[in-house]
Structures are given as structure tokens and as C-alpha cells.
């Protein structure tokens, strides 16, 4: 069953007004937390927090379910509606069995510390719902769950998320639903599930778009605009547009996100899964996953207050970096020059560019991991927030690619700021796995406006053979995706044009109205993309148009499969005149959709 879709702007003012509640008790000394120093570079430890800081709650079954439930509930009471606050939490469960319900609010990361998801069993729910916003789940951003076995007592797991709400490496022993519980409108908008098993049925409900990669399902029911399945046994058969199921049988190249584990001696390690090719299903269902286990003693365990100079010194010494939960004000870039370096954030660690600087600069080396971080423009005119490589390169990294996992960019929303480009990829063979790059359409007072949070382009690709699984890019003011490299691949794209275009004359280039949301450069000869959705909601009633959602060279090697446009603004708002290039009917001045099953070499198929 589905409900009529809509977008988060309808109720955005309610979320902006929501305030955080104080935590119950002192987490640093509570019964469910082993205290740790405020700072520490050595995470190998005592089986407790091990230097991970006051906002990492480490649970053990011996603490008792009631005590654990109290701490989990205290975090949720703080984070349920805390959309633009500065609090960050990681809830880490040691191997064992727990009888608790975990409600997951903003900036909350729930993680098991076992080698396998089945090492940590939650006899209860791990839930994202939307009653904080009257049943509207389209703003359920910035949260995560991973490496858990969830056994819901009523047989139903609920994960009603929007963007930046991934679930990874989980085993759901029951059914799973992806939309909010009643009452309310029950909308939900976007999600990502990877390396997971759902024994029963997944019901997408009102979910507008979703990517499942390397999962296994008992079955799947439901469709809205854009449901994409890559390397997922149990997915429905290919069908587009009604139902809108885009199915790719094998995942060409990927490795899974690194994760924190606890050894039997009580020390922490980070497991880095191995690269897989042409894969389907999970890494763990048939035994221990292949990969490398790195002691946390080889990491600099970063805490809010660490400077870029401190972290860069650790990187120069050859250490990896674990960002513990919090907000990191950085006045210069973190520089990763060694291959195979891991930068891993837990608890939605947030890096802020405070002096017009970039945040992460990765050299043209192989095997780097950047995972679990929110990149934020906290000053004007950062040229780029994250860059991999420095200029055009001919070096191949296909045997050991750099991978970005759960990396998010935010321009405005919490505070004003600007960045010309959010992520720029100059190196070849980079893999991206769940990105949400967002120029904010709502937020705290004074943080959003056409000239308040300026941002040209979310995703700029100059390297060859770059692959994106789960690419969401929204509200940028020029080309939102600009792909200059050859042999690019995208599996799932979600986009919204900027809401706040003040006049048509403010959004033109040459004789063209607006900018395409996804531009493949004219010189590119090979590019494939599957499952793309681009929407407009011009909310100033200024009669704004963009000429096309997708712009590509007309050549046989550039192929788009299962693409769509949607107009959500009312009469007088404007719309999108063509789906791709000059092909496709307009969607304008009221809710409407246009679907196309394929486009290549100037020919579109409806």
C-alpha cells in the first residue's frame, strides 16, 4: 500500500522549531557507560569505552536490560527532534543478547561490536519513526545502524528514513517496513540498505526512492518513484515505471564500509572488508567476511577540539583516524597522502570548514577510506569540501580503489556558509557508496537563502571509471552533478532542483533556463546510469523553469536506464521542460511525472 507522495518542505517549519531535551543522567558515569578520558590517541583498551569519549555509550549484557533501556531512551529524548543541534552519539553493543527497544534519533549511530551481525542480538526494535513531525518521515536525516541482528517481537522492523539514514550489515529476523507508523501523513523519502539480510518481506510503503545493494530479501512489495536493487537476491523482477523497480543482478566493484569490533581481550579493532567484484548478496551470510582487521592502537582517536594540525601530524606518522562523535571545527584541510589510510567517523562526526578551507584532501593514492562523516561549510567560499586527487591523473587504482562511504555534505541548515563544490574526484577508479550532498532548503534562522548558503555543484567528477552507488544531490545552484571523466557508472540518483530560485534571470546560463541536475560533459564517450529521479519544487511562485533535468552527449556509449522527472510545486511555480536533452514532456505547475525507460544516442524509449 502507498500514499500520495509529497516533499519535506510541506512541514519543514515544524522541524526547525523543535528543540532538544536534556539527557537524563550523566552518560559519562552512568551504569551503561565505562568512563574514558576526554582525549586519547590509543584506542586499545579496557573493554569499556577505550578512549572513545563521553558520547560513545558502550553496552554489555551484564549491565541489565532496564539500565541499558534508560540510557538509550535518554539519548532518544535528546535527539528525537534535534535536527540541527550539535549533540552526537554512538550506541555500541558488545557481543551478546539484549532485550531492549532502540529508537534512533538525529545524529545517533547504533552499532554492534561483533565480527558478524549475529554476534549482537537485539530482541526488540531498532526503529526510525516520524511522530516527532506528525508522521512525516521526509526529514529523518543523519542517523545509522549497522552490524546487528534485530529480532522484533511483533515480527516487524520499521526504518522510515530519508537521506543520510543508512542501515548496513544487519540481519532482520522478520519483516521490514520503510514508512512511518500511523497517525499522520506517513511520508518517507529516500534510504539505503547494504550488506543486509531481511528474512521476511520488505514493504516500501510510501518511500519515494530507495537503494538496496548486496542485500538478501525473503521478498519485496511496494514501489513509488524510484526503487533500485543492485546485487540483491530476493529483489523483484525488473519493471519500470509502474512499479518502478530497476534491477541490476551483480554489483560490479565494491567493498563494504569498515566497522568497529571488540576483540576477546577487550581491545578495539577496525575491520576493513576486502574488495569484491561481480557480487550478489552479503559478505557475511556464509561465514566470516574477507578483509583486514586493524588494531585501534594504529589509529589516532580524534575528539572534538582536535585541530587539523594535530590530526595531520598523526596522518604523517602513518596512523589512521577514528573520529568520535562531535563537531570538529577545522581551519585547514586534513591531508591524506598515504595509500590504504582509513578515516572513519562514528556517531555522525561532523567536520566544519571555518576559514573558507577544504576539509579533506586525499592524494592520488589507492585504497583510502573516508566513511561516516558529515562535511559542513561553516564559513563563506570554501572552494571544495572533499577532494580526491589533485588534477587530471593517468594512474589506475582499479585493483585498490579509494572508497567514500556514508559521506554527507551540508551547505546551510545549521549555520550559514558556502562552498563552490562539495565533493571533487580527480583520481581514477574511486567508488562512492551512499552520498547525500545537500544545499539546505530549510534550517535554523539565518542559515538558508539564495545568497546565504551559496553552492554551485555538489558532485564534480574529473577522474575515469568512477562508480557511485546511491548518489543524492540536492538544491545546488548550477550543475548539481558534473561528470567530466569517462566510463562513469551511477546506480541510483536522487535530486531536487533548488527551491529558492528568486527569478528566472537569476537562474540562466546563456540561452538555457536553469541547469541540468546531472550533466555528462560533451566530450565523454562512455557513461552508464540506472534509476534516476529529479524533482522540482520552486516554492516562491516565481514561474521558474529549467530546460532539462539530464544533459548528456548523444553518443552510443552514454546510456541512461529508468529515469524520471517530477514536478511538485503548484500553479505559478514553474517546472521542468524536458526530461533529458530535448526529449520528454514537461512536468509543470502542479504535481506531475514523466518516465523514460532508456535514453542513448538521441533516442528515448518510453
C-alpha positions as CSV (number, residue, x, y, z in Angstrom):
1,X,0.0,0.0,0.0
2,X,1.2,3.5,-0.8
3,X,0.1,7.0,0.0
4,X,0.4,10.0,-2.3
5,X,4.0,11.3,-2.1
6,X,5.0,14.8,-1.2
7,X,8.1,16.6,-0.1
8,X,9.6,17.6,3.2
9,X,9.1,21.4,2.6
10,X,5.4,21.0,3.4
11,X,6.2,20.6,7.1
12,X,9.7,21.9,7.3
13,X,8.8,24.8,9.7
14,X,7.7,22.4,12.3
15,X,11.1,20.7,12.4
16,X,13.0,24.0,12.6
17,X,11.1,24.9,15.7
18,X,11.8,21.6,17.5
19,X,14.2,21.9,20.4
20,X,16.4,19.3,22.1
21,X,15.6,18.0,25.5
22,X,18.3,17.4,28.2
23,X,19.7,14.0,28.7
24,X,18.6,12.1,31.8
25,X,21.5,11.4,34.0
26,X,25.3,11.6,33.4
27,X,26.3,9.4,30.5
28,X,30.0,9.7,31.5
29,X,29.3,7.9,34.8
30,X,26.1,6.1,34.1
31,X,25.8,2.3,34.6
32,X,25.8,1.7,30.9
33,X,29.0,3.5,30.2
34,X,32.6,2.8,31.1
35,X,34.2,6.2,31.7
36,X,37.1,7.3,29.5
37,X,39.5,10.3,29.2
38,X,38.3,13.2,27.2
39,X,41.2,12.7,24.9
40,X,43.4,9.8,23.9
41,X,45.3,8.6,20.9
42,X,45.4,5.0,21.9
43,X,42.0,3.3,21.5
44,X,43.2,-0.2,22.5
45,X,41.7,-0.5,25.9
46,X,40.0,-2.0,28.8
47,X,36.9,-3.4,27.2
48,X,35.0,-0.2,28.1
49,X,34.9,3.0,26.1
50,X,38.7,2.7,25.5
51,X,39.3,6.4,25.0
52,X,36.3,6.9,22.7
53,X,34.9,9.8,24.7
54,X,31.8,10.7,26.7
55,X,29.3,10.4,23.8
56,X,30.1,6.8,23.0
57,X,27.9,4.6,25.2
58,X,29.2,1.0,25.3
59,X,26.7,-1.6,26.5
60,X,27.3,-5.1,27.9
61,X,24.5,-7.6,28.6
62,X,25.7,-7.8,32.2
63,X,24.6,-4.2,32.8
64,X,20.9,-5.3,32.7
65,X,18.3,-4.5,30.1
66,X,16.5,-1.9,32.3
67,X,19.6,0.2,32.8
68,X,20.5,0.0,29.2
69,X,17.0,0.9,28.1
70,X,17.1,4.0,30.3
71,X,20.3,5.3,28.7
72,X,19.0,4.5,25.2
73,X,15.8,6.4,25.9
74,X,17.7,9.3,27.3
75,X,19.6,9.7,24.1
76,X,16.4,9.5,22.0
77,X,14.7,12.1,24.2
78,X,17.5,14.4,23.4
79,X,17.9,13.5,19.7
80,X,14.3,12.7,18.5
81,X,13.7,16.2,17.0
82,X,17.2,17.7,17.3
83,X,17.7,18.2,13.6
84,X,20.3,21.0,13.7
85,X,21.8,20.6,17.1
86,X,25.4,19.9,17.9
87,X,24.9,16.7,20.0
88,X,26.3,13.4,18.6
89,X,26.0,9.9,20.0
90,X,27.2,6.4,19.2
91,X,25.4,3.5,21.0
92,X,27.8,0.5,20.8
93,X,26.7,-3.0,21.9
94,X,29.2,-5.7,22.8
95,X,28.5,-9.2,21.6
96,X,25.6,-10.8,23.4
97,X,21.8,-10.6,23.6
98,X,19.7,-7.6,24.7
99,X,16.0,-7.2,25.3
100,X,15.7,-3.5,24.5
101,X,14.0,-1.2,22.0
102,X,16.2,1.3,20.4
103,X,14.6,4.4,18.9
104,X,17.1,6.1,16.6
105,X,17.0,9.9,16.5
106,X,19.2,12.5,14.8
107,X,22.9,12.1,14.9
108,X,22.6,8.7,16.6
109,X,24.7,5.8,15.3
110,X,23.7,2.3,16.6
111,X,26.4,-0.3,16.1
112,X,27.2,-3.8,17.1
113,X,30.8,-4.7,18.1
114,X,30.9,-8.3,16.9
115,X,32.6,-9.9,13.9
116,X,29.2,-10.9,12.5
117,X,25.9,-9.2,12.7
118,X,24.5,-12.2,14.5
119,X,27.0,-11.7,17.4
120,X,24.8,-8.8,18.7
121,X,21.2,-9.8,19.0
122,X,18.6,-7.1,19.8
123,X,15.3,-8.8,20.9
124,X,13.4,-5.7,20.2
125,X,13.1,-3.0,17.7
126,X,15.7,-0.7,16.2
127,X,13.3,2.0,14.9
128,X,13.2,5.2,12.9
129,X,9.7,6.6,13.0
130,X,8.3,10.1,12.4
131,X,5.8,11.0,15.1
132,X,8.1,14.0,16.1
133,X,6.9,15.6,12.8
134,X,3.3,14.4,12.7
135,X,4.1,11.2,10.7
136,X,6.2,13.0,8.1
137,X,9.4,11.0,7.7
138,X,10.9,13.1,4.9
139,X,13.2,14.8,7.3
140,X,14.6,11.8,9.1
141,X,18.2,12.5,8.2
142,X,21.6,11.9,9.8
143,X,21.4,8.6,11.7
144,X,22.6,5.0,11.1
145,X,22.5,1.4,12.3
146,X,24.9,-1.4,11.5
147,X,26.3,-4.8,12.4
148,X,23.3,-6.0,14.4
149,X,20.8,-8.9,14.4
150,X,17.3,-7.5,15.1
151,X,14.5,-9.8,16.3
152,X,11.4,-7.7,16.5
153,X,8.9,-9.3,18.9
154,X,5.9,-8.5,16.7
155,X,7.8,-9.6,13.6
156,X,8.1,-6.1,12.1
157,X,11.1,-3.8,11.9
158,X,10.5,-0.1,11.0
159,X,13.2,2.0,9.3
160,X,11.3,5.1,8.0
161,X,14.3,7.3,6.9
162,X,15.1,10.0,4.4
163,X,18.6,10.7,3.1
164,X,21.7,10.1,5.3
165,X,20.0,7.3,7.2
166,X,21.7,4.1,6.1
167,X,21.4,0.7,7.6
168,X,24.3,-1.7,6.9
169,X,25.3,-5.2,7.7
170,X,22.1,-6.1,9.6
171,X,20.1,-9.3,9.9
172,X,16.4,-8.7,10.4
173,X,14.7,-11.8,11.6
174,X,11.2,-10.8,10.5
175,X,9.6,-8.3,8.1
176,X,10.7,-4.8,7.5
177,X,8.7,-1.6,6.6
178,X,10.2,1.6,5.3
179,X,7.5,4.1,6.1
180,X,6.2,5.7,9.3
181,X,3.6,4.3,11.6
182,X,0.2,6.0,11.8
183,X,-1.2,8.5,12.6
184,X,-0.1,11.3,10.2
185,X,0.6,11.5,6.5
186,X,3.2,8.7,6.7
187,X,5.5,10.0,4.0
188,X,9.1,8.9,3.8
189,X,11.8,9.9,1.3
190,X,14.9,8.0,0.4
191,X,17.0,5.3,2.0
192,X,20.0,3.0,1.7
193,X,20.4,-0.6,2.8
194,X,23.5,-2.6,2.2
195,X,25.1,-5.9,3.1
196,X,22.0,-6.9,5.0
197,X,19.5,-9.9,5.2
198,X,15.8,-9.5,5.8
199,X,14.4,-12.9,6.4
200,X,10.8,-11.8,5.6
201,X,9.2,-9.3,3.4
202,X,10.3,-5.7,2.9
203,X,7.4,-3.2,2.3
204,X,8.5,0.1,0.9
205,X,5.1,1.8,1.6
206,X,5.3,5.5,0.8
207,X,9.1,5.5,0.3
208,X,9.7,7.7,-2.7
209,X,13.1,6.3,-3.6
210,X,15.4,3.6,-2.2
211,X,18.6,1.8,-3.0
212,X,19.3,-1.8,-1.9
213,X,22.8,-3.0,-2.6
214,X,24.2,-6.5,-1.8
215,X,21.2,-7.4,0.4
216,X,19.1,-10.6,0.5
217,X,15.3,-10.5,1.0
218,X,12.6,-13.0,1.5
219,X,10.5,-10.8,-0.7
220,X,9.8,-7.2,-1.6
221,X,6.5,-5.4,-2.1
222,X,5.8,-1.8,-3.0
223,X,7.0,0.9,-5.3
224,X,6.8,4.7,-5.7
225,X,9.1,6.7,-7.9
226,X,12.5,5.1,-7.9
227,X,13.4,1.7,-6.3
228,X,16.8,0.4,-7.3
229,X,18.3,-3.0,-6.5
230,X,21.9,-3.9,-7.2
231,X,23.3,-7.4,-6.4
232,X,20.3,-8.3,-4.2
233,X,18.8,-11.8,-4.3
234,X,15.1,-11.7,-3.5
235,X,14.6,-8.3,-5.2
236,X,11.6,-8.1,-7.5
237,X,11.9,-8.6,-11.2
238,X,13.0,-5.6,-13.4
239,X,10.0,-3.4,-14.2
240,X,9.7,0.3,-14.9
241,X,7.8,2.6,-14.4
242,X,4.8,1.1,-12.7
243,X,6.0,-0.5,-10.5
244,X,9.3,1.4,-10.7
245,X,11.8,-1.4,-10.0
246,X,15.3,-1.0,-11.5
247,X,17.3,-4.3,-11.0
248,X,21.0,-4.9,-11.7
249,X,21.9,-8.5,-10.9
250,X,25.5,-8.1,-9.9
251,X,27.5,-5.3,-8.1
252,X,30.5,-4.7,-10.4
253,X,33.1,-3.5,-7.9
254,X,32.6,-2.6,-4.2
255,X,34.0,-3.2,-0.7
256,X,31.9,-2.7,2.4
257,X,32.3,0.0,4.9
258,X,34.8,-0.6,7.7
259,X,33.4,-1.1,11.2
260,X,34.5,-1.2,14.8
261,X,34.8,-4.5,16.6
262,X,35.7,-5.7,20.1
263,X,38.3,-8.4,20.5
264,X,38.1,-11.1,23.2
265,X,40.9,-9.4,25.1
266,X,38.8,-6.2,25.3
267,X,40.7,-4.2,22.7
268,X,39.1,-2.5,19.8
269,X,39.9,-3.1,16.2
270,X,38.6,-1.8,12.9
271,X,37.7,-4.4,10.3
272,X,38.2,-3.3,6.6
273,X,36.3,-5.7,4.3
274,X,38.0,-6.9,1.1
275,X,37.2,-5.7,-2.4
276,X,34.6,-7.8,-4.3
277,X,33.7,-8.0,-7.9
278,X,30.5,-9.0,-9.7
279,X,29.0,-9.9,-6.3
280,X,25.4,-10.6,-5.1
281,X,24.3,-10.9,-1.5
282,X,26.2,-10.1,1.7
283,X,29.8,-10.5,2.8
284,X,28.9,-12.5,5.9
285,X,25.9,-14.8,5.5
286,X,28.2,-17.8,4.6
287,X,30.9,-17.2,7.1
288,X,33.4,-14.6,8.2
289,X,33.9,-11.8,5.7
290,X,37.2,-11.5,4.0
291,X,39.3,-8.5,4.9
292,X,41.9,-6.9,7.3
293,X,41.5,-6.3,11.0
294,X,43.4,-3.2,12.2
295,X,44.1,-2.7,15.9
296,X,42.7,0.6,17.2
297,X,46.2,1.3,18.6
298,X,47.1,2.1,15.0
299,X,44.5,4.9,14.9
300,X,44.6,8.4,16.2
301,X,41.3,8.6,18.1
302,X,40.1,12.1,17.4
303,X,37.9,14.1,19.7
304,X,36.1,17.5,19.2
305,X,38.7,20.1,19.9
306,X,41.5,18.4,18.0
307,X,42.9,20.8,15.4
308,X,43.7,20.0,11.8
309,X,47.4,20.2,12.7
310,X,47.0,17.6,15.4
311,X,45.2,15.2,13.1
312,X,47.6,15.8,10.2
313,X,50.6,15.0,12.4
314,X,49.0,11.6,13.1
315,X,48.4,11.1,9.4
316,X,52.0,12.0,8.7
317,X,53.1,9.4,11.2
318,X,51.2,6.8,9.3
319,X,48.2,6.5,11.6
320,X,44.6,6.0,10.6
321,X,41.9,8.3,12.2
322,X,38.8,7.4,14.1
323,X,36.5,10.5,14.6
324,X,34.5,10.1,17.8
325,X,31.1,11.7,18.0
326,X,31.0,15.5,17.9
327,X,31.6,18.6,15.9
328,X,35.2,19.4,14.7
329,X,36.0,23.0,13.8
330,X,38.8,22.8,11.3
331,X,40.6,25.9,9.9
332,X,42.6,23.9,7.4
333,X,42.3,20.6,5.5
334,X,43.1,17.1,6.7
335,X,45.7,15.7,4.2
336,X,45.8,12.0,3.4
337,X,48.9,11.2,1.5
338,X,49.4,7.5,2.3
339,X,47.6,4.7,0.5
340,X,45.2,2.5,2.4
341,X,44.6,5.1,5.1
342,X,41.2,4.8,7.0
343,X,39.3,7.9,8.1
344,X,36.3,6.5,9.9
345,X,33.6,8.5,11.8
346,X,31.2,7.2,14.3
347,X,28.2,9.0,15.7
348,X,27.8,11.2,12.7
349,X,31.1,13.0,13.4
350,X,30.8,16.5,11.8
351,X,33.8,18.4,10.2
352,X,33.3,22.1,9.8
353,X,35.2,24.3,7.4
354,X,35.6,27.5,9.5
355,X,38.0,29.6,7.4
356,X,37.0,29.1,3.7
357,X,39.1,26.0,3.6
358,X,38.6,22.5,2.3
359,X,38.1,19.7,4.9
360,X,39.7,16.6,3.4
361,X,42.3,16.4,0.7
362,X,43.3,12.9,-0.4
363,X,46.3,12.5,-2.7
364,X,46.2,10.4,-5.8
365,X,46.9,7.1,-4.0
366,X,44.9,3.9,-3.7
367,X,42.9,2.2,-1.1
368,X,41.9,5.2,1.1
369,X,38.6,5.0,3.1
370,X,36.6,8.0,4.1
371,X,33.5,6.9,6.0
372,X,30.8,8.2,8.3
373,X,31.4,11.9,8.3
374,X,29.3,15.0,7.7
375,X,31.1,17.8,5.9
376,X,29.8,21.2,6.7
377,X,30.5,24.7,5.3
378,X,30.9,26.9,8.3
379,X,32.3,29.9,6.5
380,X,32.0,31.6,3.1
381,X,33.7,30.5,-0.1
382,X,35.3,27.1,0.6
383,X,36.3,26.1,-2.9
384,X,35.7,22.4,-2.2
385,X,34.9,20.4,0.9
386,X,36.4,17.0,0.0
387,X,38.8,16.3,-2.9
388,X,40.4,13.0,-4.1
389,X,43.4,13.6,-6.3
390,X,44.8,16.9,-7.5
391,X,44.3,17.5,-11.2
392,X,44.0,15.0,-14.1
393,X,45.7,11.7,-13.5
394,X,46.6,8.7,-15.6
395,X,47.2,6.5,-12.6
396,X,44.9,3.5,-12.4
397,X,43.6,2.4,-9.0
398,X,41.2,-0.3,-10.1
399,X,42.9,-3.0,-8.0
400,X,42.8,-0.9,-4.9
401,X,40.2,1.9,-5.2
402,X,39.6,4.7,-2.8
403,X,36.0,4.4,-1.4
404,X,33.8,7.0,0.2
405,X,31.1,5.5,2.5
406,X,28.2,7.5,4.1
407,X,29.8,10.8,3.3
408,X,27.4,13.8,3.6
409,X,27.8,17.5,2.8
410,X,25.7,20.3,4.2
411,X,25.7,23.9,3.0
412,X,23.5,25.9,5.3
413,X,20.8,24.5,7.6
414,X,22.6,24.6,10.9
415,X,24.6,27.8,10.1
416,X,25.3,30.0,7.1
417,X,28.1,29.1,4.8
418,X,29.2,28.4,1.2
419,X,31.2,26.0,-0.8
420,X,31.7,26.0,-4.6
421,X,32.0,22.2,-4.9
422,X,31.1,19.7,-2.2
423,X,33.0,16.6,-3.5
424,X,35.5,16.7,-6.3
425,X,37.0,13.4,-7.6
426,X,40.1,13.9,-9.8
427,X,41.6,10.4,-9.2
428,X,40.5,7.4,-11.2
429,X,38.6,4.4,-10.1
430,X,37.0,6.0,-7.0
431,X,33.9,4.2,-5.6
432,X,31.2,6.1,-3.8
433,X,28.8,4.3,-1.5
434,X,25.9,6.4,-0.2
435,X,26.5,10.1,-0.6
436,X,24.0,12.9,0.3
437,X,25.2,16.3,-0.8
438,X,22.7,19.0,0.4
439,X,22.4,22.7,0.0
440,X,19.9,23.2,2.7
441,X,16.3,24.2,1.8
442,X,15.4,24.6,5.5
443,X,17.2,25.1,8.8
444,X,17.9,27.4,11.7
445,X,17.0,31.1,11.2
446,X,19.5,33.0,9.0
447,X,21.1,29.8,7.6
448,X,19.2,29.5,4.3
449,X,18.8,31.8,1.3
450,X,19.8,32.2,-2.3
451,X,22.8,34.3,-1.3
452,X,23.2,33.0,2.3
453,X,24.2,29.4,1.6
454,X,25.6,29.6,-2.0
455,X,26.9,26.4,-3.6
456,X,27.5,25.7,-7.3
457,X,28.0,22.0,-7.7
458,X,27.6,19.0,-5.3
459,X,29.5,16.3,-7.2
460,X,32.3,17.0,-9.7
461,X,33.9,14.0,-11.3
462,X,37.1,14.5,-13.4
463,X,38.5,11.0,-13.0
464,X,37.8,8.0,-15.1
465,X,36.0,4.8,-14.1
466,X,34.3,6.4,-11.1
467,X,31.4,4.5,-9.7
468,X,28.6,5.8,-7.5
469,X,26.1,3.6,-5.6
470,X,23.5,5.8,-4.1
471,X,24.0,9.4,-5.1
472,X,21.7,12.1,-3.8
473,X,22.5,15.7,-4.6
474,X,20.0,18.5,-3.9
475,X,19.4,22.2,-4.4
476,X,22.7,23.3,-5.8
477,X,22.7,26.5,-7.9
478,X,24.4,25.3,-11.1
479,X,25.0,21.7,-12.4
480,X,24.4,19.6,-9.3
481,X,26.4,16.7,-10.8
482,X,29.0,17.5,-13.4
483,X,30.7,14.4,-14.8
484,X,33.8,15.0,-16.9
485,X,35.5,11.6,-16.6
486,X,35.0,8.7,-18.9
487,X,33.5,5.3,-18.1
488,X,31.5,6.6,-15.1
489,X,28.7,4.5,-13.6
490,X,25.8,5.5,-11.3
491,X,23.4,3.1,-9.6
492,X,20.6,5.3,-8.2
493,X,20.4,9.1,-8.4
494,X,18.1,11.3,-6.4
495,X,17.9,15.0,-6.9
496,X,15.9,18.1,-6.2
497,X,16.4,21.4,-8.0
498,X,16.9,24.5,-5.8
499,X,13.7,25.5,-4.2
500,X,14.6,29.1,-3.6
501,X,15.3,30.5,-7.1
502,X,14.2,34.1,-6.8
503,X,13.7,34.9,-10.5
504,X,14.3,33.2,-13.8
505,X,17.0,35.7,-14.7
506,X,18.9,34.6,-11.6
507,X,18.9,31.0,-13.0
508,X,20.1,31.0,-16.6
509,X,23.3,30.4,-18.4
510,X,23.5,31.6,-22.0
511,X,20.1,30.9,-23.6
512,X,19.4,28.0,-21.3
513,X,16.9,28.1,-18.4
514,X,18.4,26.7,-15.2
515,X,20.9,23.9,-15.1
516,X,20.6,20.2,-15.6
517,X,20.7,18.2,-12.3
518,X,23.0,15.7,-13.9
519,X,25.4,16.8,-16.7
520,X,27.7,14.4,-18.5
521,X,30.3,16.5,-20.3
522,X,30.1,16.8,-24.1
523,X,33.4,15.1,-24.7
524,X,32.5,11.9,-22.7
525,X,32.1,8.8,-24.9
526,X,31.1,6.2,-22.2
527,X,28.8,6.6,-19.2
528,X,26.0,4.5,-17.8
529,X,23.4,5.3,-15.2
530,X,20.5,3.4,-13.8
531,X,17.5,4.5,-11.8
532,X,17.5,8.3,-11.8
533,X,14.9,10.7,-10.3
534,X,15.0,14.5,-10.5
535,X,12.3,16.7,-8.9
536,X,11.4,20.4,-8.8
537,X,9.6,22.3,-6.1
538,X,10.0,26.0,-6.9
539,X,8.5,27.4,-3.7
540,X,8.5,31.2,-4.4
541,X,5.7,31.1,-7.0
542,X,8.1,32.9,-9.4
543,X,7.3,30.8,-12.5
544,X,10.8,29.2,-12.6
545,X,11.7,26.7,-15.4
546,X,14.7,24.5,-16.1
547,X,15.0,23.3,-19.7
548,X,16.1,19.8,-18.8
549,X,16.8,17.5,-15.8
550,X,19.6,15.5,-17.5
551,X,22.0,16.6,-20.1
552,X,24.3,14.1,-22.0
553,X,26.2,13.8,-25.2
554,X,24.2,11.9,-27.9
555,X,26.6,9.0,-28.4
556,X,26.0,5.2,-28.3
557,X,28.3,4.8,-25.2
558,X,26.2,7.1,-23.0
559,X,23.2,5.2,-21.7
560,X,20.6,6.2,-19.1
561,X,18.2,3.5,-17.9
562,X,15.0,4.1,-16.0
563,X,14.8,7.9,-15.5
564,X,12.1,10.2,-14.4
565,X,11.1,13.8,-13.6
566,X,8.6,15.0,-11.1
567,X,7.0,18.5,-10.5
568,X,5.7,19.1,-7.0
569,X,5.1,22.9,-7.0
570,X,1.7,24.3,-7.6
571,X,0.4,26.6,-10.3
572,X,2.7,29.6,-10.9
573,X,5.7,27.7,-9.7
574,X,7.1,26.6,-13.0
575,X,8.6,23.2,-13.8
576,X,11.0,21.1,-15.9
577,X,10.5,21.3,-19.7
578,X,12.3,18.2,-20.8
579,X,13.5,15.0,-19.1
580,X,16.8,14.5,-20.9
581,X,18.3,16.8,-23.5
582,X,15.4,18.0,-25.6
583,X,13.4,14.7,-25.1
584,X,10.5,14.2,-22.8
585,X,7.3,16.0,-22.0
586,X,7.2,18.9,-19.5
587,X,6.2,18.5,-15.9
588,X,5.0,21.8,-14.6
589,X,2.6,23.9,-12.4
590,X,1.2,21.1,-10.3
591,X,2.1,17.5,-9.4
592,X,3.1,15.5,-12.4
593,X,5.7,12.9,-13.5
594,X,7.4,11.8,-16.7
595,X,9.1,8.4,-17.1
596,X,11.5,7.1,-19.6
597,X,12.9,3.5,-19.7
598,X,16.1,4.4,-21.6
599,X,17.9,7.1,-23.5
600,X,21.0,6.8,-25.7
601,X,22.3,8.4,-28.9
602,X,19.5,10.9,-29.1
603,X,16.7,8.2,-28.8
604,X,14.5,7.9,-25.8
605,X,12.2,4.9,-25.0
606,X,9.0,5.5,-23.0
